[in-house]
Amino acid sequence: MSGLEPEFKLAELDLPKKVLARIERVRETTLPQANELHELRERAEQEDVFDFADDDLTINLDGKEKDELTPYRLEHELTATTLGAIGFNILRQKEYRLLWLIDGRTIETVRFGKTESYIIYADGLEIGNIDIKKTRKAFFIFNLPIEWVIRIGDADIIGMHLISMPAVTQIHLEFLNKRPPLTWIGTLKQPSIRDELSHALRSGSSGPETRSDVVWFLPRDDQGQPFADTLDEQIALMSFSLLLRNAFTDISQ
């Protein structure tokens, strides 16, 4: 499809032409040009954060709904250095999402058809899926998905189900290796003035600051510790956060 920056490997999708055209627009809007990528890498090298862990990523809270194509940035936790971005079509939020990081990695979630199931691609290769496990009748007509499982390869890694209905503000996540489940807010509120000031001053911070689960890209426990212990768990969490965490959704906790 796209002839964009070749370092970012993207999935080759067998979908209707009108869907592929929308996906192409998301890719064109989201992926950096070669000169922009070079500048971002230089900045990351200067800040000594080019070799970052996925658990260091925070969500830029300055996202705005400018038009139907709305990318937002992922940053290093303290330096506010851009390490990647996420893009999607806000009018069809779940159809396709793209994450890229400055080291060349990509993760894509693609919904095939009108279901709430998704295929996960990493660096252009199919590596897993998110499937519906349970639905609930809504208004006696619609089958609303309420439980999913994230698989990497053939292994179930994470289960998830909705907590609050009908306003979806919380999701229950459970690692399927019998560790305790966690509850987190799946959508982000608009930043307060205090959050905006903190964000603006992060690069001058002299030490670690308390980061809420609203800001971290990957969810953490109450002590701010990462959840993922294995590579499969990390990829599953990245896919989960890519699909469900936004930088500008104004939904109350």
SULNORCOR-V739778 format. One record per pair of residues at least 6 apart in sequence whose ideal C-beta (glycine too) atoms are under 6 Angstrom apart, sorted by the first residue. I is the first residue (numbers start at 1). J is the second residue. If there is no record, write none. Layout:
i	j
I	J
I	J
//
This chain:
i	j
1	24
2	24
2	27
4	31
5	31
5	34
7	104
8	31
8	100
8	106
9	123
9	124
10	124
11	108
11	121
11	124
22	89
23	96
26	87
26	89
26	96
26	98
29	69
29	71
29	87
30	71
30	85
30	87
30	98
31	100
40	82
40	102
41	102
43	81
44	50
44	81
44	102
47	79
47	81
49	76
49	79
49	81
52	83
54	234
55	218
55	226
56	76
56	77
57	74
57	217
58	75
58	77
58	215
58	216
59	215
59	217
59	247
60	72
60	73
60	75
61	191
61	199
63	72
63	247
63	248
68	89
68	90
68	91
70	90
71	85
71	87
72	86
72	247
73	82
73	85
74	83
74	84
74	217
75	82
76	83
78	202
78	205
79	203
80	202
80	203
83	101
83	102
84	100
84	101
86	99
87	98
88	97
94	111
95	111
96	110
97	109
97	242
98	108
99	107
99	242
100	106
106	123
107	122
107	238
107	242
108	121
109	118
109	120
109	242
109	243
110	119
111	118
116	132
116	145
117	131
117	132
118	130
119	126
119	129
120	127
120	128
120	239
128	151
128	152
129	151
130	148
130	150
131	149
132	145
132	148
133	147
133	149
134	146
134	147
135	143
135	145
136	144
136	146
138	144
146	161
146	162
147	161
148	160
149	156
149	159
150	157
150	158
150	236
152	232
152	235
152	236
156	176
157	232
157	233
157	236
158	175
158	236
159	174
159	176
160	171
160	173
161	172
162	168
163	170
163	172
164	170
169	251
170	185
171	186
172	183
173	182
174	181
184	213
184	219
185	253
186	244
187	246
187	249
187	251
188	214
188	246
188	249
190	250
213	219
213	220
217	241
218	237
218	241
220	226
228	234
228	237
//
